[in-house]
Amino acid sequence: MQPSPISFPDLDNIYLAAGRLRGVAAHTPLQENLNLSDRYEAHIFLKREDLQVVRSYKIRGAYNKMASLPAEALAKGVVCASAGNHAQGVAYACRKMGVYGRIFMPTTTPAQKVRQVRMFGKEFVEVVLTGDTYDDAYDAAIHYVNTQDSTFVHPFDDLQVMEGQGTVGLEIFKDANFRIDYLLMAIGGGGLAAGVSTVFRQLSPKTKLIGVEPLGSPTMKAALEAGQVVTLEEIDKFVDGAAVRRAGRTTFEVCRANLDHIVLVPEGKVCTTILQLYNEEAIVAEPAGALTIAALDLLKDQIRGKNVVCLVGGGNNDITRTEEIKERSLLYEGLKHYFIIRFAQRAGAMREFLSDVLGPNDDITLFEYSKKTNRERGPALVGIELKSKADFEPLLTRMEEARIAFEYLNDKPDLFEFLI
């Protein structure tokens, strides 16, 4: 059977979506960021969807989809599967419209996110925790839809969802009293990029449209290179708002037609950006929300002197992830290093390591030692944090000069993951 023809999002429908969302979703600000502008010698503007009513743009697509449904479909309720922002958007839309919603979430979803969904949806939503992954929750949601004749609100591969997300692009275009040279937007399944790029390809065709994906989840880039939608077997789920195994069939075609380029950003770089935004700008960005700003370093030569808009997609950052974010940032910046060091089994060996090997600014952050596993050498797991990346080579030199027996763990991912 031939697949059905694909319809693209429509600009007129995006204007209609903007009307539906009036009084539901906030018209978020477009702000120039002076620090970023100075750093990149450009004019960097942030579209602050982290200030949205559910702290992400997802309310736009979810509400527009539900508001497009006939009354008889709404009466049967809606269903979604999500571990994050889409669930919150659907829950809020259910409450605003007085529609019953059943939201399937994996059992591994942090309790904070489950509470947020229940808070936004109140008595209008039921959260069903099932399976270990998003795919498990998705399968359960589809089974429910097929047996209960209710409507599934897809997180990205749905025209009304894309057109709702496209209202972000309308706001950027209306608020910018300047020519936008570059517009950067994160890509997960591609719903946001499909909607926003539809607006800009028609209203500002000379604007360079850049999609940004995490390096560990290059779903849309892989699809574009293959010329078709592909399923990634292994992905890094750290940037959870943009980590999907498979792009949508429609979002892929829209992105293929509209985007100029896709940039991949290492997860560690995203972590550094999250910390900078918090410490320097008092902006709480979730990993997917920080993606576009993290990509600026990779585009710095192209954007110099240009007007650049970065879409900050969301600010639902779970505080329990802070230590992981700091650790990933330090590793990426070359400031945190782990070793197995085999100390000589004699008095004074540790003191010599501290006095002769460690530099004045080097800090031991981890030390795990099991004495007497060998008569001559005692292995210890040691983590060292440096003030400067340039301090690493001198540290290795001093270890070799002191004839320290060691094994470096950062470049051994299997051993590193097991021990750290």
N, C-alpha and C positions, 0 to 999 in steps of 0.2 A: 504493500500500500504506500502510495506517495505521501510524504509528509505534507501537512497543510501549509499553504503560503503564509509567509510571515508579514504581519502588519507592524509598521514602525509607530512610535509615539508621535502625536500630532500637536503642533504648536497651539492651535486653537483650543484643543482639549486641555492643554496645560494652563491656558488662561482661565478656562472653566474651573479647573482644579483650584486655581488661586482664589477664585470666588467662593468655592465650597469651604476652603480652609480659613477664610476670614473669620476671626473670632474663635478659632479652634487652635491653630498653630500660630506661634509668634512670628512676626516679621523681624528676623534677627539682624543685628547690626553688621555693617561692613566697615571695618576699622583699619586705618593704617597703623602698622606696628613700627615704631621708630627704631627700636633696637635691631630688628631684622632688616629694616631698610638700610641702616648704617652698615650692618655686617656684610650685606650682599651688594652694597652700592646700587641699590634699586629701590623702587617704591613697592613695598610688600604690604598687601592688604589681607586681612583675615575675615572670612565670612564665618560668624560665630554661631554655628548650629549647636555648639556645646551649651549655648544659653537657651536652647529651645525648651518647650514646656516639659518634654520628657528627656531633656538633655541629649537629644539626637534628632536628626532630620526624619527618622523613621515614621513619626506620626503623620507626616504629609502623605506618604504613599498608602499607608494603612487606612487612614480616614477617607482619602479620595476613592480607594477601592470600595470601601463599605458604603460610602455615600452614593456610589454609582449603582448599587444593587437594588433590584425591585423590593417592594415591601414584603412580598411573600417569601423571598429568599432570606431577608433579614429576620423574618419571624422564625425561621428554622435555625437561626444562629450561625456563627462563623467559627472557623477553626484555624489555628496556625501552629507552626512548629518553630521554635526558636530558643536559643539559650541567652538572649540578650535584648538588644534595643528594639528589634521588630516585635517581640512579645510585649514590651512596654508600650509601643505605639498602638498595637491592636487593643491592648487592655484599656488604654486611655480612650480610644475611639469607641469601644464598647460602652464605656461609662457615659461618654458625651451623647451617644445616640440611643442609649437605653436598650442595647442589643446584647443578647447572651453570647458569650464567647468561651470556647474551650481551648486552652492553650497547653500544648504538649511541650514539655521541657525535659532534657536528659536529667537523670538522677544526680549527675555530677555537677549540675548548675550550682554555683555558690548561693548560699541561703540568702545573701543580701539581694541578689537579683530576683529570686523568687518573691521575696518580700516586696520589692519594688513593683513587680507585676500585679501582685494582689492589692497593693496600695493604690495604683493607678486605676485598676478595674473595679475595685470594691466588690459589691455583691453581684456584679454583672459577669464576672469571669470565674471559671474553674480552672485551676492549674493541675495538670496531670503530669506527674513525674514518672518517666518511663525510659528504660534502656540506659546505656552508658554514653552514647554519643548523640550528636544532632541527627545523624542518619537514622538511628533507632527511633528517635522522637518523630521524625518526618514520616517514617513508615507507619507508625501508630496513628499519626494524624490522618494520613491518607486512607488508612483502613476505616477509621471512624467516619470520614467524609463519605466514603463509598457505601457504608452501611446505614448512615443516618440522613443522607440526602441534605447535608448542610454545605456551606460554601467555604472553600479553602482560600485563605488570604496568603498568597505566595510572598515570600520576603523580597523577591526581586524580579522574577521572570513573568511579569504580568503588566499589560499595557497601562491599566489605571494606576498601578503602583508606580511605574516609571514616570507617568505624567504627574503624579503627585510629587514625586521627588524632584521633578523638573521645575517646580515652583521655586526651588532654591535658586536656580539659574535666572528666573525672571527677576527675582529680588536683586540679585547681584547686578544684572544689566540695568535695572531701573535706578539703583542707588549709586552706580559709578558715573560720576561726571567727568570721566576721563576714558581714554582708549585703553582697553585691557589687552595687553600683549600676550600674557600667558595666564591660563586658568588651570590650576592643579586640583584634581579630585581623586579621592581614594576609590579603589575598586575592590569589591569582594565578589558578589555575584554579578554586579554590573548595573543594578537598577538606578543608582544615583547618576552614574556616568552616562547612562543611556538618556535619562531625562534631561540632565543639564546640558549635555552636548547637543541635544535636539534644539534647545533654545539658542545656543550660541552659534551653531552652524547656520542658522537662518537670520539671527539678528546681528551677529558680529562675526562674520565668516573669516575675518583675518586673524582672530584670536587663536593662538596656538593652544590646543586642548590636550593636556597631559594627564594620563591616568597614572596612578601610583599604586603599586602592589607591594606587599611584604616579600622579601627575597625567598622566604621559606614557603610561600604559597602563591606562586606566579601563575594563577589559573587562567586569567584572560590573556596574558602574554603567550603562554603555551598554546592556547587555542588559536591566537592570531598567527603564530608561527606554523601551526599545523594546518591552518586553513579550515578548521572545523572545531567544534566543541570537543574537548578531551577531558578525561577524568584523571586527576592526579592521585596516585596510589598513596603517596606519603606527603604530608604537609606539616609545617610547623604551625601549631594552633595558637601561638602566643598572641599574635594580633587578631584576637578572636572575632572582632567585628569585620575583618576583611579576609578571613581564612576559610575558604570553601574549596571543596575538591573539584567542583564542576561549575562552570559559568552557565548562564541561561542560554537557551537557543536564540531567543529574541535579543537579549542584551548583547550577546556575542555579535550578532549581525549589525546592531546599531553601533556598537563600539568600533567594529571593523570599518564601518562607513564614516564615522565621525571623528575618531581620535587621531591625533597626529603622532603620538608616541606614548609608550608605557615605560615608566621608570621603576626599577626594583630597588627597594631600600632594605638593607640588613636590619634584622630585629634589634640588634644592639644599638644601632644608630637611632632607632625609634625610641628606645629607652632613654638614651642621652637627651633626646629632644623633649621627652615628657618631663624629665627633671629640670631642664632649662626653662621650659614654659612655666613650671610651677615656681621655681626659685626666682626667675627674673621678671615674669609677667603676671604671676598669681593666676595663671590659667590652668585649670585641671582638665587635662585632655586624656581620653582613653587612648590605647595604642593605635587604633584605626584613625582616631581624630588627629593624632600627631603625625600621621604618615606624610601628608603633603608638605608640612614644614620641614620634616626630616629630609625630604627630597631636594630641598633648595641647595644643599651643598653639592649635590650631584649635577646641578644645573647652573652653578654660579657663573660660569663663563658666558652662558647663553643669555642669562637674565640681567646682566649688568646694565644699568641705565633704563631698564624696562619697568612697565607697570605690571605687577604680578598679583594675582588673587589666589590665596590658598584656602580651600574649603575645609574648615575644622568641623568634621562630621559629628563628633560626639564627645561627651565628657563624663560618661559613666565608668569611671575608673574605680575598681575595687581596691580599697585601701590595704587589704590583706596581700595584695600583689607588690607592695612597695619594695620589700626586700629583694624579690626576684628582679624587679626593674632596676634597682641599684646594682645588683650583681651583674646582670647582663650588660649594663652600661659600662661598668668598670672593665669587664672582659673585652668588650668591643674597643674601648679606648686604649687598651694595652696597659692598664693600670693594676690589674689583678692577675696573679700568677700562682699556679699550684704545682707542687713538686712532691715526689716521694724521695725523702732524703734518708740515706742510710748512715746514721751517726756511728762513729766508733764507740764500742762499749767500754768506755773508760771515763773516769772522772774528768771534768773540765771540757769535754768535747762540745757540749752545748754552749758553754761560756765563750769558747773560741769562735763558734759560729756567729754568736751575737756581736762579738767585738771585732772580728776580722772580716766577716763576710757581709753582714747587713750594712747598708749605707745609712747616713744620719737621718734620712727621711723615710726609710723603709719601715713598714709596720707589719708584724706578724698578726694575721687575723684568724688563722686556723692552725691548731697544733694538736695532732692526735698521735700518741706514741704508745707502742706496746713493747715493754721491756723484755729483753732476754729471749727473743725469738731466735737469736743466733748468738753464738759465743763472741763473735768479733764485731758484728754490725747490728744496730737496732733501727729498723725502718720507722720513719715518722711521716705522716701526711701533713704538709706545711702549706699554708696559704699566705702569700705576701702581697701587700698592697703598696704601690709606689705613688709618689707625688707626681712624677713625670714619666711619660713613656720612655724618655731618653735614659732613664735610670736602669732599664732592664739589661742592656748589654753589659754595662759595668758590673751588675750583680752576677751575671753568668761568669764573667771573667774572674771575679774574686772567688767564686765557688770552685772554678777549675784550678786557680792558683793555690787554693787551700786543700786541693785534692779531696773535695767533698764528693762522695758517690751519690748521684741524684738522677732522678728520672723526671722529665718535664711532662706535665699532664695536659696542659691546655690544647696541645695539638694531637691528643689521643682521645677522640670523642667518646669511644665506647668505655674506656677506662675512666675518663673524666665523669661521664654520666653515672657510672656505678659508684664512684668514691665520693663525689662532691655533692 
